[in-house]
Amino acid sequence: MLEDISPMLLMNITNNNTNIYPLWYFFNDFFMIIGNIIGILMAFVFIFTIYRLDHPYYSISNLIACNNCLAIGLTEIIMLINACYALSSDFRGKGYFDSFCILRGTLLKIFHIFMYQSLCLKAFNRFCCIVYYANSILKSYRYLLIIILFQWLLSILLGLIIVLTNGIDYDWGSYLCLIPINKFRQFIFMSKNLNDFLNEYTK
């Protein structure tokens, strides 16, 4: 049955399929821009609301929630910038490697790690508030500051390890700098460390 299809018809089908992808990329990047803008606004509106409502005394739970929103907002800012670069590549009809691509990929990876850690911290805090509410150490601002500083240091350290091992590279398919699938060691390294961190918080 396949032998009856002419080579010209196969060529036309192939051309038509490849012509579909740029249009799909255009809509995908456009909706990513809209979604990230909404997410950034919601994150910082939440932080501003907590600032106005709790001022001058802030609860630990609300500060952790603000830290979580800050992490999400920073991640979405880099995702928004990446989506804008990708959209400009869509208009060009091809991807291009700019001088800030590796920097954006590095920051995105660091903010991703920090965001996942912040979500774990929020879940851990809620668990402690419900089960071990009488534990006084969870009410300490100093303890919270140490935890947040540790999160930043760990995020930067893991991100730098990926950069120093040349793990982040430009992907011509997505028009983004990220850890490609073919760089298996770096991908497994990040997955293992994030899983270890999640398991540590959920013990």
FIGU-796720 format. One record per residue: x, z, y of N, C-alpha, C in turn; chain; residue number from 1. Coordinates in steps of 0.02 Angstrom, whole numbers. Layout:
N
+--------+--------+--------+--------+--------+--------+--------+--------+--------+--------+-----+
:   n.px :   n.pz :   n.py :  ca.px :  ca.pz :  ca.py :   c.px :   c.pz :   c.py : cadena : num :
+--------+--------+--------+--------+--------+--------+--------+--------+--------+--------+-----+
:      X :      Z :      Y :      X :      Z :      Y :      X :      Z :      Y :      A : NUM :
...
+--------+--------+--------+--------+--------+--------+--------+--------+--------+--------+-----+
//
This chain:
203
+--------+--------+--------+--------+--------+--------+--------+--------+--------+--------+-----+
:   n.px :   n.pz :   n.py :  ca.px :  ca.pz :  ca.py :   c.px :   c.pz :   c.py : cadena : num :
+--------+--------+--------+--------+--------+--------+--------+--------+--------+--------+-----+
:     42 :      0 :    -60 :      0 :      0 :      0 :     43 :      0 :     63 :      A :   1 :
:     98 :     41 :     61 :    141 :     44 :    119 :    179 :    -20 :    130 :      A :   2 :
:    190 :    -58 :     74 :    226 :   -121 :     80 :    188 :   -173 :    120 :      A :   3 :
:    121 :   -164 :    125 :     80 :   -214 :    160 :     85 :   -206 :    236 :      A :   4 :
:    112 :   -149 :    260 :    117 :   -138 :    332 :    177 :   -175 :    359 :      A :   5 :
:    167 :   -216 :    409 :    221 :   -256 :    436 :    269 :   -213 :    476 :      A :   6 :
:    332 :   -232 :    481 :    381 :   -194 :    522 :    360 :   -191 :    595 :      A :   7 :
:    328 :   -244 :    621 :    307 :   -244 :    691 :    253 :   -190 :    704 :      A :   8 :
:    207 :   -183 :    654 :    155 :   -132 :    662 :    185 :    -62 :    661 :      A :   9 :
:    234 :    -51 :    616 :    267 :     13 :    614 :    303 :     28 :    680 :      A :  10 :
:    333 :    -23 :    709 :    367 :    -14 :    773 :    318 :      5 :    828 :      A :  11 :
:    260 :    -27 :    828 :    210 :    -12 :    878 :    183 :     60 :    871 :      A :  12 :
:    172 :     81 :    807 :    149 :    149 :    795 :    200 :    199 :    819 :      A :  13 :
:    264 :    186 :    805 :    317 :    230 :    827 :    321 :    234 :    902 :      A :  14 :
:    316 :    178 :    936 :    318 :    178 :   1009 :    260 :    215 :   1039 :      A :  15 :
:    200 :    206 :   1009 :    142 :    240 :   1035 :    148 :    316 :   1027 :      A :  16 :
:    177 :    337 :    969 :    185 :    408 :    958 :    235 :    439 :   1007 :      A :  17 :
:    289 :    404 :   1020 :    338 :    432 :   1067 :    312 :    432 :   1138 :      A :  18 :
:    267 :    387 :   1154 :    240 :    385 :   1221 :    191 :    442 :   1234 :      A :  19 :
:    165 :    473 :   1180 :    117 :    527 :   1188 :    152 :    591 :   1211 :      A :  20 :
:    213 :    604 :   1188 :    247 :    667 :   1200 :    260 :    682 :   1273 :      A :  21 :
:    283 :    635 :   1314 :    294 :    652 :   1384 :    231 :    677 :   1419 :      A :  22 :
:    173 :    648 :   1404 :    111 :    671 :   1434 :     95 :    742 :   1411 :      A :  23 :
:    105 :    755 :   1346 :     93 :    822 :   1321 :    140 :    872 :   1353 :      A :  24 :
:    204 :    855 :   1361 :    252 :    899 :   1394 :    231 :    913 :   1466 :      A :  25 :
:    205 :    862 :   1499 :    184 :    870 :   1569 :    129 :    924 :   1574 :      A :  26 :
:     77 :    918 :   1533 :     23 :    967 :   1535 :     46 :   1036 :   1512 :      A :  27 :
:     89 :   1038 :   1462 :    114 :   1102 :   1437 :    154 :   1139 :   1491 :      A :  28 :
:    199 :   1103 :   1524 :    239 :   1135 :   1577 :    196 :   1155 :   1636 :      A :  29 :
:    146 :   1114 :   1652 :    102 :   1130 :   1708 :     63 :   1194 :   1695 :      A :  30 :
:     35 :   1200 :   1634 :     -4 :   1260 :   1617 :     42 :   1322 :   1610 :      A :  31 :
:    104 :   1311 :   1590 :    151 :   1367 :   1588 :    165 :   1393 :   1658 :      A :  32 :
:    170 :   1347 :   1706 :    181 :   1368 :   1776 :    122 :   1408 :   1801 :      A :  33 :
:     62 :   1384 :   1789 :      2 :   1419 :   1812 :     -3 :   1488 :   1778 :      A :  34 :
:      8 :   1490 :   1712 :      3 :   1553 :   1675 :     55 :   1604 :   1698 :      A :  35 :
:    116 :   1581 :   1710 :    168 :   1627 :   1732 :    155 :   1654 :   1802 :      A :  36 :
:    130 :   1611 :   1846 :    113 :   1634 :   1914 :     60 :   1689 :   1911 :      A :  37 :
:      8 :   1678 :   1870 :    -45 :   1729 :   1862 :    -16 :   1793 :   1833 :      A :  38 :
:     26 :   1787 :   1782 :     56 :   1846 :   1751 :    100 :   1885 :   1799 :      A :  39 :
:    140 :   1850 :   1840 :    183 :   1883 :   1889 :    140 :   1921 :   1940 :      A :  40 :
:     88 :   1889 :   1965 :     45 :   1922 :   2014 :     11 :   1983 :   1985 :      A :  41 :
:    -14 :   1978 :   1924 :    -47 :   2035 :   1892 :      1 :   2093 :   1881 :      A :  42 :
:     63 :   2077 :   1860 :    112 :   2130 :   1847 :    128 :   2168 :   1911 :      A :  43 :
:    141 :   2132 :   1966 :    160 :   2166 :   2027 :    100 :   2197 :   2064 :      A :  44 :
:     41 :   2171 :   2053 :    -19 :   2204 :   2080 :    -30 :   2271 :   2045 :      A :  45 :
:    -17 :   2272 :   1979 :    -25 :   2335 :   1942 :     26 :   2386 :   1967 :      A :  46 :
:     89 :   2365 :   1977 :    141 :   2411 :   2002 :    122 :   2437 :   2071 :      A :  47 :
:     99 :   2393 :   2115 :     79 :   2414 :   2182 :     20 :   2462 :   2180 :      A :  48 :
:    -27 :   2450 :   2134 :    -86 :   2494 :   2127 :    -65 :   2563 :   2105 :      A :  49 :
:    -21 :   2567 :   2056 :      3 :   2632 :   2033 :     41 :   2668 :   2089 :      A :  50 :
:     79 :   2631 :   2128 :    116 :   2660 :   2183 :     69 :   2691 :   2235 :      A :  51 :
:     14 :   2655 :   2250 :    -33 :   2680 :   2301 :    -75 :   2738 :   2274 :      A :  52 :
:    -95 :   2735 :   2210 :   -140 :   2786 :   2183 :   -103 :   2851 :   2166 :      A :  53 :
:    -42 :   2846 :   2139 :     -7 :   2906 :   2116 :     39 :   2937 :   2169 :      A :  54 :
:     50 :   2902 :   2225 :     96 :   2927 :   2276 :     72 :   2994 :   2303 :      A :  55 :
:    116 :   3044 :   2309 :    189 :   3044 :   2296 :    209 :   3069 :   2227 :      A :  56 :
:    160 :   3088 :   2185 :    175 :   3115 :   2119 :    156 :   3064 :   2066 :      A :  57 :
:    204 :   3045 :   2024 :    192 :   2993 :   1974 :    198 :   3022 :   1904 :      A :  58 :
:    150 :   3005 :   1862 :    153 :   3028 :   1792 :    203 :   2986 :   1753 :      A :  59 :
:    230 :   3016 :   1700 :    278 :   2981 :   1657 :    246 :   2919 :   1626 :      A :  60 :
:    184 :   2926 :   1604 :    149 :   2870 :   1572 :    141 :   2811 :   1620 :      A :  61 :
:    124 :   2825 :   1683 :    116 :   2772 :   1732 :    183 :   2740 :   1750 :      A :  62 :
:    236 :   2781 :   1753 :    302 :   2753 :   1767 :    325 :   2707 :   1710 :      A :  63 :
:    311 :   2727 :   1648 :    328 :   2685 :   1591 :    288 :   2620 :   1593 :      A :  64 :
:    224 :   2625 :   1613 :    182 :   2565 :   1619 :    209 :   2519 :   1674 :      A :  65 :
:    233 :   2548 :   1730 :    262 :   2508 :   1784 :    327 :   2475 :   1761 :      A :  66 :
:    367 :   2512 :   1723 :    428 :   2483 :   1695 :    412 :   2425 :   1648 :      A :  67 :
:    358 :   2432 :   1610 :    336 :   2379 :   1566 :    314 :   2317 :   1605 :      A :  68 :
:    276 :   2329 :   1658 :    253 :   2273 :   1700 :    312 :   2240 :   1736 :      A :  69 :
:    361 :   2279 :   1757 :    420 :   2251 :   1789 :    458 :   2205 :   1741 :      A :  70 :
:    466 :   2228 :   1678 :    500 :   2188 :   1628 :    462 :   2123 :   1615 :      A :  71 :
:    396 :   2127 :   1610 :    356 :   2066 :   1599 :    361 :   2020 :   1660 :      A :  72 :
:    358 :   2049 :   1720 :    362 :   2008 :   1781 :    428 :   1972 :   1787 :      A :  73 :
:    484 :   2007 :   1772 :    550 :   1975 :   1776 :    557 :   1919 :   1724 :      A :  74 :
:    531 :   1932 :   1664 :    533 :   1881 :   1611 :    493 :   1819 :   1632 :      A :  75 :
:    435 :   1830 :   1661 :    392 :   1774 :   1680 :    420 :   1737 :   1741 :      A :  76 :
:    458 :   1770 :   1783 :    490 :   1736 :   1840 :    540 :   1684 :   1813 :      A :  77 :
:    582 :   1705 :   1765 :    630 :   1658 :   1736 :    594 :   1603 :   1697 :      A :  78 :
:    540 :   1620 :   1662 :    501 :   1569 :   1626 :    470 :   1520 :   1675 :      A :  79 :
:    448 :   1545 :   1733 :    419 :   1502 :   1784 :    472 :   1453 :   1811 :      A :  80 :
:    532 :   1479 :   1825 :    587 :   1435 :   1849 :    604 :   1383 :   1796 :      A :  81 :
:    607 :   1404 :   1733 :    622 :   1357 :   1678 :    567 :   1304 :   1673 :      A :  82 :
:    505 :   1324 :   1680 :    449 :   1276 :   1676 :    452 :   1226 :   1734 :      A :  83 :
:    473 :   1249 :   1792 :    480 :   1203 :   1849 :    535 :   1151 :   1836 :      A :  84 :
:    591 :   1173 :   1808 :    645 :   1127 :   1790 :    621 :   1078 :   1736 :      A :  85 :
:    584 :   1104 :   1687 :    559 :   1061 :   1634 :    509 :   1010 :   1662 :      A :  86 :
:    467 :   1031 :   1709 :    419 :    985 :   1739 :    454 :    931 :   1779 :      A :  87 :
:    507 :    949 :   1814 :    545 :    898 :   1850 :    578 :    848 :   1801 :      A :  88 :
:    598 :    872 :   1742 :    624 :    827 :   1691 :    570 :    780 :   1665 :      A :  89 :
:    508 :    806 :   1661 :    452 :    763 :   1639 :    442 :    705 :   1688 :      A :  90 :
:    446 :    720 :   1753 :    438 :    667 :   1803 :    495 :    617 :   1800 :      A :  91 :
:    555 :    641 :   1784 :    612 :    596 :   1777 :    607 :    552 :   1714 :      A :  92 :
:    571 :    579 :   1664 :    566 :    543 :   1600 :    621 :    560 :   1551 :      A :  93 :
:    665 :    606 :   1569 :    718 :    628 :   1525 :    745 :    696 :   1548 :      A :  94 :
:    773 :    732 :   1501 :    802 :    797 :   1517 :    870 :    789 :   1549 :      A :  95 :
:    891 :    840 :   1586 :    958 :    840 :   1616 :    984 :    912 :   1617 :      A :  96 :
:   1048 :    919 :   1606 :   1081 :    984 :   1602 :   1107 :   1002 :   1671 :      A :  97 :
:   1075 :   1051 :   1704 :   1097 :   1072 :   1771 :   1146 :   1130 :   1765 :      A :  98 :
:   1180 :   1144 :   1820 :   1234 :   1194 :   1819 :   1210 :   1265 :   1809 :      A :  99 :
:   1146 :   1279 :   1823 :   1119 :   1347 :   1816 :   1081 :   1357 :   1751 :      A : 100 :
:   1082 :   1308 :   1707 :   1042 :   1312 :   1646 :   1064 :   1370 :   1602 :      A : 101 :
:   1129 :   1377 :   1591 :   1155 :   1431 :   1548 :   1139 :   1499 :   1579 :      A : 102 :
:   1144 :   1504 :   1646 :   1127 :   1567 :   1679 :   1054 :   1584 :   1669 :      A : 103 :
:   1009 :   1535 :   1676 :    938 :   1548 :   1665 :    925 :   1567 :   1592 :      A : 104 :
:    958 :   1534 :   1546 :    949 :   1551 :   1476 :    974 :   1621 :   1460 :      A : 105 :
:   1029 :   1641 :   1492 :   1056 :   1709 :   1482 :   1009 :   1762 :   1510 :      A : 106 :
:    985 :   1750 :   1571 :    939 :   1798 :   1602 :    873 :   1803 :   1563 :      A : 107 :
:    850 :   1746 :   1540 :    788 :   1747 :   1501 :    796 :   1788 :   1437 :      A : 108 :
:    854 :   1780 :   1404 :    866 :   1818 :   1343 :    871 :   1893 :   1358 :      A : 109 :
:    906 :   1911 :   1413 :    912 :   1982 :   1431 :    844 :   2012 :   1448 :      A : 110 :
:    804 :   1975 :   1488 :    738 :   2001 :   1507 :    691 :   2003 :   1448 :      A : 111 :
:    698 :   1956 :   1401 :    658 :   1958 :   1340 :    672 :   2022 :   1301 :      A : 112 :
:    736 :   2037 :   1291 :    755 :   2097 :   1254 :    729 :   2159 :   1290 :      A : 113 :
:    737 :   2161 :   1356 :    714 :   2219 :   1395 :    638 :   2226 :   1391 :      A : 114 :
:    603 :   2170 :   1391 :    530 :   2172 :   1387 :    507 :   2200 :   1320 :      A : 115 :
:    538 :   2177 :   1265 :    519 :   2203 :   1199 :    534 :   2278 :   1194 :      A : 116 :
:    590 :   2299 :   1221 :    607 :   2369 :   1220 :    557 :   2410 :   1261 :      A : 117 :
:    536 :   2383 :   1317 :    488 :   2419 :   1360 :    421 :   2426 :   1326 :      A : 118 :
:    401 :   2374 :   1290 :    338 :   2378 :   1252 :    343 :   2431 :   1197 :      A : 119 :
:    401 :   2435 :   1165 :    412 :   2486 :   1113 :    411 :   2556 :   1144 :      A : 120 :
:    442 :   2563 :   1203 :    442 :   2627 :   1237 :    372 :   2649 :   1256 :      A : 121 :
:    331 :   2601 :   1278 :    262 :   2617 :   1296 :    223 :   2640 :   1235 :      A : 122 :
:    231 :   2605 :   1180 :    196 :   2624 :   1118 :    221 :   2692 :   1093 :      A : 123 :
:    287 :   2704 :   1097 :    316 :   2767 :   1076 :    290 :   2824 :   1119 :      A : 124 :
:    285 :   2813 :   1184 :    260 :   2865 :   1229 :    187 :   2882 :   1215 :      A : 125 :
:    147 :   2832 :   1202 :     76 :   2845 :   1187 :     70 :   2884 :   1122 :      A : 126 :
:    112 :   2868 :   1073 :    111 :   2904 :   1010 :    129 :   2977 :   1021 :      A : 127 :
:    181 :   2989 :   1062 :    203 :   3057 :   1075 :    152 :   3096 :   1115 :      A : 128 :
:    119 :   3063 :   1161 :     68 :   3096 :   1202 :      8 :   3118 :   1159 :      A : 129 :
:     -6 :   3079 :   1107 :    -63 :   3095 :   1064 :    -45 :   3147 :   1011 :      A : 130 :
:     14 :   3138 :    980 :     33 :   3180 :    923 :     74 :   3240 :    944 :      A : 131 :
:    123 :   3229 :    989 :    169 :   3283 :   1010 :    164 :   3293 :   1085 :      A : 132 :
:    105 :   3305 :   1109 :     96 :   3309 :   1182 :    132 :   3370 :   1212 :      A : 133 :
:    142 :   3423 :   1172 :    172 :   3484 :   1198 :    248 :   3479 :   1207 :      A : 134 :
:    278 :   3424 :   1185 :    351 :   3417 :   1191 :    370 :   3406 :   1264 :      A : 135 :
:    408 :   3455 :   1291 :    421 :   3454 :   1363 :    470 :   3398 :   1384 :      A : 136 :
:    512 :   3375 :   1338 :    562 :   3325 :   1356 :    529 :   3259 :   1377 :      A : 137 :
:    469 :   3245 :   1353 :    433 :   3184 :   1371 :    406 :   3187 :   1442 :      A : 138 :
:    408 :   3245 :   1474 :    383 :   3252 :   1542 :    440 :   3252 :   1593 :      A : 139 :
:    500 :   3236 :   1571 :    558 :   3240 :   1615 :    572 :   3171 :   1645 :      A : 140 :
:    577 :   3167 :   1712 :    594 :   3105 :   1746 :    667 :   3086 :   1731 :      A : 141 :
:    709 :   3135 :   1723 :    779 :   3122 :   1708 :    786 :   3089 :   1640 :      A : 142 :
:    748 :   3113 :   1591 :    750 :   3083 :   1524 :    726 :   3011 :   1526 :      A : 143 :
:    673 :   2998 :   1565 :    646 :   2930 :   1571 :    698 :   2884 :   1603 :      A : 144 :
:    732 :   2908 :   1655 :    783 :   2868 :   1689 :    840 :   2850 :   1640 :      A : 145 :
:    861 :   2899 :   1600 :    914 :   2886 :   1551 :    892 :   2833 :   1500 :      A : 146 :
:    830 :   2838 :   1477 :    803 :   2789 :   1429 :    802 :   2719 :   1458 :      A : 147 :
:    779 :   2713 :   1521 :    775 :   2647 :   1552 :    845 :   2618 :   1564 :      A : 148 :
:    892 :   2660 :   1586 :    961 :   2636 :   1595 :    991 :   2614 :   1528 :      A : 149 :
:    976 :   2651 :   1476 :   1000 :   2632 :   1409 :    971 :   2565 :   1388 :      A : 150 :
:    907 :   2554 :   1403 :    875 :   2490 :   1387 :    910 :   2432 :   1422 :      A : 151 :
:    925 :   2441 :   1487 :    958 :   2388 :   1525 :   1028 :   2375 :   1497 :      A : 152 :
:   1066 :   2428 :   1482 :   1133 :   2419 :   1455 :   1131 :   2383 :   1387 :      A : 153 :
:   1085 :   2403 :   1345 :   1079 :   2371 :   1279 :   1058 :   2298 :   1286 :      A : 154 :
:   1012 :   2284 :   1331 :    990 :   2215 :   1342 :   1047 :   2171 :   1366 :      A : 155 :
:   1085 :   2197 :   1415 :   1141 :   2158 :   1443 :   1195 :   2149 :   1390 :      A : 156 :
:   1209 :   2202 :   1350 :   1260 :   2197 :   1299 :   1243 :   2144 :   1247 :      A : 157 :
:   1181 :   2146 :   1222 :   1160 :   2097 :   1172 :   1160 :   2026 :   1201 :      A : 158 :
:   1139 :   2020 :   1265 :   1140 :   1954 :   1297 :   1210 :   1927 :   1306 :      A : 159 :
:   1257 :   1972 :   1324 :   1327 :   1950 :   1334 :   1359 :   1929 :   1268 :      A : 160 :
:   1341 :   1964 :   1214 :   1368 :   1945 :   1149 :   1347 :   1874 :   1131 :      A : 161 :
:   1285 :   1857 :   1146 :   1260 :   1790 :   1132 :   1298 :   1739 :   1176 :      A : 162 :
:   1309 :   1756 :   1240 :   1343 :   1710 :   1285 :   1416 :   1700 :   1264 :      A : 163 :
:   1450 :   1755 :   1248 :   1521 :   1750 :   1230 :   1533 :   1714 :   1164 :      A : 164 :
:   1483 :   1712 :   1121 :   1489 :   1674 :   1058 :   1460 :   1604 :   1065 :      A : 165 :
:   1447 :   1584 :   1128 :   1422 :   1516 :   1142 :   1356 :   1503 :   1106 :      A : 166 :
:   1313 :   1553 :   1106 :   1249 :   1546 :   1070 :   1197 :   1508 :   1109 :      A : 167 :
:   1199 :   1512 :   1175 :   1148 :   1479 :   1216 :   1171 :   1408 :   1232 :      A : 168 :
:   1127 :   1361 :   1220 :   1144 :   1290 :   1230 :   1082 :   1253 :   1256 :      A : 169 :
:   1094 :   1194 :   1283 :   1039 :   1154 :   1310 :   1003 :   1117 :   1254 :      A : 170 :
:    937 :   1123 :   1253 :    897 :   1088 :   1203 :    863 :   1028 :   1236 :      A : 171 :
:    881 :    969 :   1214 :    855 :    908 :   1245 :    781 :    897 :   1231 :      A : 172 :
:    755 :    930 :   1180 :    684 :    922 :   1165 :    639 :    963 :   1211 :      A : 173 :
:    660 :   1026 :   1225 :    619 :   1070 :   1267 :    641 :   1070 :   1340 :      A : 174 :
:    699 :   1039 :   1355 :    728 :   1039 :   1423 :    747 :   1109 :   1445 :      A : 175 :
:    762 :   1154 :   1398 :    778 :   1223 :   1415 :    844 :   1244 :   1383 :      A : 176 :
:    876 :   1294 :   1413 :    934 :   1325 :   1382 :    911 :   1385 :   1341 :      A : 177 :
:    927 :   1384 :   1277 :    906 :   1436 :   1231 :    952 :   1438 :   1171 :      A : 178 :
:    935 :   1480 :   1122 :    975 :   1481 :   1060 :    945 :   1429 :   1012 :      A : 179 :
:    979 :   1373 :   1001 :    952 :   1321 :    957 :    946 :   1346 :    885 :      A : 180 :
:    903 :   1313 :    847 :    892 :   1332 :    777 :    955 :   1323 :    736 :      A : 181 :
:    996 :   1273 :    755 :   1056 :   1260 :    715 :   1110 :   1313 :    725 :      A : 182 :
:   1103 :   1356 :    777 :   1151 :   1411 :    785 :   1122 :   1472 :    749 :      A : 183 :
:   1131 :   1471 :    684 :   1097 :   1518 :    640 :   1123 :   1589 :    650 :      A : 184 :
:   1189 :   1598 :    659 :   1217 :   1665 :    664 :   1190 :   1703 :    724 :      A : 185 :
:   1188 :   1670 :    782 :   1163 :   1703 :    842 :   1088 :   1720 :    836 :      A : 186 :
:   1050 :   1674 :    806 :    979 :   1685 :    798 :    966 :   1746 :    753 :      A : 187 :
:   1003 :   1749 :    696 :    995 :   1805 :    651 :   1019 :   1870 :    683 :      A : 188 :
:   1072 :   1865 :    724 :   1098 :   1924 :    758 :   1045 :   1954 :    804 :      A : 189 :
:   1011 :   1911 :    844 :    960 :   1936 :    890 :    901 :   1963 :    852 :      A : 190 :
:    880 :   1929 :    799 :    822 :   1951 :    760 :    835 :   2018 :    727 :      A : 191 :
:    895 :   2027 :    700 :    912 :   2089 :    666 :    915 :   2147 :    715 :      A : 192 :
:    945 :   2138 :    773 :    951 :   2192 :    821 :    884 :   2212 :    850 :      A : 193 :
:    840 :   2163 :    862 :    774 :   2179 :    888 :    733 :   2215 :    835 :      A : 194 :
:    739 :   2194 :    772 :    703 :   2228 :    718 :    728 :   2299 :    709 :      A : 195 :
:    794 :   2310 :    714 :    821 :   2377 :    709 :    795 :   2421 :    765 :      A : 196 :
:    792 :   2392 :    825 :    768 :   2431 :    882 :    694 :   2449 :    873 :      A : 197 :
:    654 :   2402 :    849 :    583 :   2415 :    837 :    574 :   2469 :    784 :      A : 198 :
:    613 :   2465 :    731 :    608 :   2515 :    677 :    629 :   2584 :    702 :      A : 199 :
:    678 :   2586 :    747 :    701 :   2650 :    773 :    646 :   2683 :    814 :      A : 200 :
:    608 :   2644 :    852 :    555 :   2672 :    894 :    494 :   2692 :    854 :      A : 201 :
:    483 :   2658 :    798 :    422 :   2671 :    759 :    431 :   2720 :    703 :      A : 202 :
:    489 :   2753 :    699 :    501 :   2803 :    646 :    455 :   2863 :    658 :      A : 203 :
+--------+--------+--------+--------+--------+--------+--------+--------+--------+--------+-----+
//
